[in-house]
Amino acid sequence: QLQLVESGGGLVQPGGSLRLSCAASGFTLDYYAIGWFRQAPGKEREGVSCISRSDGSTYYADSVKGRFTVSRDNAKNTVYLQMNSLKPEDTAVYYCAIDWRNCGPSRYIPPVDTADFGSWGQGTQVTVSS
């Protein structure tokens, strides 16, 4: 069974940093592209970032470009999302999922079709507030 588990969320002040982890079990993560998504209360789920399965190329939504960095550690079977210079508008539940189509950016624009992705994790809450 392919399973992803997110962790690393929490409460942080504006301007602070967090690193989210997306750990895989039941499969080898480096064979798959992994996307990061977020959903704030009352808003649609949006794509944040993706790291490809092949050459490690990345995608970032304009709202996080220059502040967030996605990476993978194949030895730990984990993908990370380093989030710097956090803003209150980054507050959301963050999810990771397998991207079957290797980071096609158009599918990261709301509305995200969750059926295009697999093995959604349970999410981790990120709250940016003073």
DOLOTOR-790525 format. One record per residue (C-alpha): x, y, z; residue number from 1; residue in three letters. Coordinates in Angstrom, 3 decimals, padded with zeros to 6 digits. Layout:
N
+----------+----------+----------+-------+-------+
|     east |    north |       up | marse | volum |
+----------+----------+----------+-------+-------+
|        X |        Y |        Z |   NUM |   ALA |
...
+----------+----------+----------+-------+-------+
# end
This chain:
130
+----------+----------+----------+-------+-------+
|     east |    north |       up | marse | volum |
+----------+----------+----------+-------+-------+
|  000.000 |  000.000 |  000.000 |     1 |   GLN |
|  001.350 |  003.382 | -001.017 |     2 |   LEU |
|  001.181 |  005.750 |  001.926 |     3 |   GLN |
|  002.429 |  009.276 |  002.535 |     4 |   LEU |
|  002.599 |  010.937 |  005.948 |     5 |   VAL |
|  003.158 |  014.661 |  006.424 |     6 |   GLU |
|  004.711 |  016.204 |  009.511 |     7 |   SER |
|  006.448 |  019.360 |  010.644 |     8 |   GLY |
|  003.584 |  021.801 |  010.802 |     9 |   GLY |
|  002.976 |  024.144 |  013.686 |    10 |   GLY |
|  002.529 |  027.719 |  014.822 |    11 |   LEU |
|  005.121 |  030.230 |  013.653 |    12 |   VAL |
|  005.370 |  034.003 |  013.651 |    13 |   GLN |
|  005.351 |  035.973 |  010.403 |    14 |   PRO |
|  008.794 |  035.912 |  008.871 |    15 |   GLY |
|  009.599 |  032.570 |  010.465 |    16 |   GLY |
|  010.416 |  029.208 |  008.931 |    17 |   SER |
|  009.165 |  025.647 |  009.005 |    18 |   LEU |
|  010.246 |  022.474 |  007.255 |    19 |   ARG |
|  007.540 |  020.019 |  006.321 |    20 |   LEU |
|  008.289 |  016.364 |  005.698 |    21 |   SER |
|  006.463 |  013.896 |  003.484 |    22 |   CYS |
|  007.540 |  010.366 |  004.364 |    23 |   ALA |
|  006.669 |  007.419 |  002.163 |    24 |   ALA |
|  005.957 |  003.857 |  003.158 |    25 |   SER |
|  005.213 |  000.873 |  000.999 |    26 |   GLY |
|  007.071 |  002.239 | -001.999 |    27 |   PHE |
|  010.280 |  003.921 | -003.109 |    28 |   THR |
|  009.700 |  007.636 | -003.276 |    29 |   LEU |
|  012.299 |  008.472 | -005.913 |    30 |   ASP |
|  010.273 |  006.643 | -008.558 |    31 |   TYR |
|  007.506 |  009.237 | -008.247 |    32 |   TYR |
|  006.942 |  012.939 | -008.612 |    33 |   ALA |
|  005.607 |  014.410 | -005.373 |    34 |   ILE |
|  003.406 |  017.463 | -005.133 |    35 |   GLY |
|  002.689 |  019.734 | -002.175 |    36 |   TRP |
| -000.709 |  021.354 | -001.755 |    37 |   PHE |
| -002.484 |  023.481 |  000.789 |    38 |   ARG |
| -006.024 |  024.304 |  001.732 |    39 |   GLN |
| -007.128 |  027.153 |  003.938 |    40 |   ALA |
| -010.573 |  027.240 |  005.568 |    41 |   PRO |
| -013.228 |  028.212 |  003.054 |    42 |   GLY |
| -010.796 |  028.141 |  000.137 |    43 |   LYS |
| -010.034 |  025.726 | -002.671 |    44 |   GLU |
| -007.073 |  023.400 | -002.485 |    45 |   ARG |
| -004.134 |  024.859 | -004.358 |    46 |   GLU |
| -000.887 |  023.429 | -005.599 |    47 |   GLY |
|  002.211 |  024.808 | -003.928 |    48 |   VAL |
|  005.165 |  022.893 | -005.310 |    49 |   SER |
|  006.288 |  019.723 | -007.018 |    50 |   CYS |
|  009.507 |  017.792 | -007.473 |    51 |   ILE |
|  009.799 |  015.555 | -010.503 |    52 |   SER |
|  010.645 |  011.865 | -010.515 |    53 |   ARG |
|  013.293 |  012.057 | -013.183 |    54 |   SER |
|  015.697 |  014.978 | -013.097 |    55 |   ASP |
|  014.560 |  016.531 | -009.838 |    56 |   GLY |
|  013.192 |  019.581 | -011.569 |    57 |   SER |
|  010.791 |  021.636 | -009.504 |    58 |   THR |
|  007.675 |  023.745 | -009.786 |    59 |   TYR |
|  006.508 |  026.510 | -007.465 |    60 |   TYR |
|  003.316 |  028.493 | -007.356 |    61 |   ALA |
|  003.924 |  032.211 | -007.826 |    62 |   ASP |
|  002.703 |  032.873 | -004.293 |    63 |   SER |
|  005.585 |  030.894 | -002.764 |    64 |   VAL |
|  008.335 |  031.284 | -005.345 |    65 |   LYS |
|  011.561 |  032.477 | -003.745 |    66 |   GLY |
|  010.374 |  031.537 | -000.245 |    67 |   ARG |
|  009.698 |  027.782 | -000.423 |    68 |   PHE |
|  012.098 |  025.054 | -001.517 |    69 |   THR |
|  011.188 |  021.451 | -002.257 |    70 |   VAL |
|  013.775 |  018.683 | -002.037 |    71 |   SER |
|  014.007 |  014.947 | -001.632 |    72 |   ARG |
|  016.227 |  012.643 |  000.403 |    73 |   ASP |
|  016.024 |  009.277 | -001.270 |    74 |   ASN |
|  017.979 |  007.570 |  001.501 |    75 |   ALA |
|  015.268 |  008.607 |  003.952 |    76 |   LYS |
|  012.452 |  008.076 |  001.449 |    77 |   ASN |
|  011.239 |  011.569 |  002.268 |    78 |   THR |
|  010.396 |  014.787 |  000.443 |    79 |   VAL |
|  010.750 |  018.110 |  002.231 |    80 |   TYR |
|  009.203 |  021.537 |  001.845 |    81 |   LEU |
|  011.344 |  024.238 |  003.401 |    82 |   GLN |
|  009.203 |  027.304 |  004.017 |    83 |   MET |
|  010.904 |  030.615 |  004.782 |    84 |   ASN |
|  009.626 |  034.157 |  005.216 |    85 |   SER |
|  006.226 |  032.809 |  006.138 |    86 |   LEU |
|  003.202 |  035.067 |  005.869 |    87 |   LYS |
| -000.217 |  034.873 |  007.519 |    88 |   PRO |
| -001.693 |  033.978 |  004.126 |    89 |   GLU |
|  000.403 |  030.796 |  004.147 |    90 |   ASP |
| -001.821 |  029.487 |  006.956 |    91 |   THR |
| -003.425 |  026.252 |  005.767 |    92 |   ALA |
| -003.391 |  022.493 |  006.035 |    93 |   VAL |
| -000.547 |  021.240 |  003.868 |    94 |   TYR |
| -000.722 |  017.941 |  002.010 |    95 |   TYR |
|  001.622 |  015.898 | -000.135 |    96 |   CYS |
|  000.584 |  013.468 | -002.846 |    97 |   ALA |
|  002.000 |  011.413 | -005.684 |    98 |   ILE |
|  001.806 |  013.287 | -008.986 |    99 |   ASP |
|  001.211 |  010.601 | -011.595 |   100 |   TRP |
|  001.955 |  013.055 | -014.414 |   101 |   ARG |
|  005.312 |  014.336 | -013.192 |   102 |   ASN |
|  004.617 |  017.923 | -012.184 |   103 |   CYS |
|  002.477 |  019.255 | -014.962 |   104 |   GLY |
|  002.075 |  022.833 | -013.653 |   105 |   PRO |
| -001.403 |  023.525 | -015.031 |   106 |   SER |
| -002.887 |  020.992 | -012.610 |   107 |   ARG |
| -001.560 |  022.931 | -009.621 |   108 |   TYR |
| -003.797 |  025.892 | -010.310 |   109 |   ILE |
| -007.143 |  025.819 | -008.497 |   110 |   PRO |
| -009.378 |  023.992 | -008.753 |   111 |   PRO |
| -007.054 |  021.062 | -008.132 |   112 |   VAL |
| -008.529 |  017.756 | -009.261 |   113 |   ASP |
| -007.531 |  015.480 | -006.400 |   114 |   THR |
| -008.170 |  012.443 | -008.612 |   115 |   ALA |
| -005.104 |  013.426 | -010.649 |   116 |   ASP |
| -002.923 |  012.646 | -007.651 |   117 |   PHE |
| -002.546 |  009.663 | -005.386 |   118 |   GLY |
| -001.840 |  008.532 | -001.856 |   119 |   SER |
| -002.854 |  011.794 | -000.229 |   120 |   TRP |
| -001.517 |  012.200 |  003.267 |   121 |   GLY |
| -003.627 |  013.316 |  006.215 |   122 |   GLN |
| -002.165 |  016.809 |  006.139 |   123 |   GLY |
| -000.282 |  018.950 |  008.618 |   124 |   THR |
| -001.502 |  022.291 |  009.940 |   125 |   GLN |
|  000.627 |  025.383 |  009.408 |   126 |   VAL |
| -000.449 |  028.536 |  011.231 |   127 |   THR |
|  001.386 |  031.813 |  010.715 |   128 |   VAL |
|  000.354 |  034.332 |  013.319 |   129 |   SER |
|  001.817 |  036.783 |  015.783 |   130 |   SER |
+----------+----------+----------+-------+-------+
# end
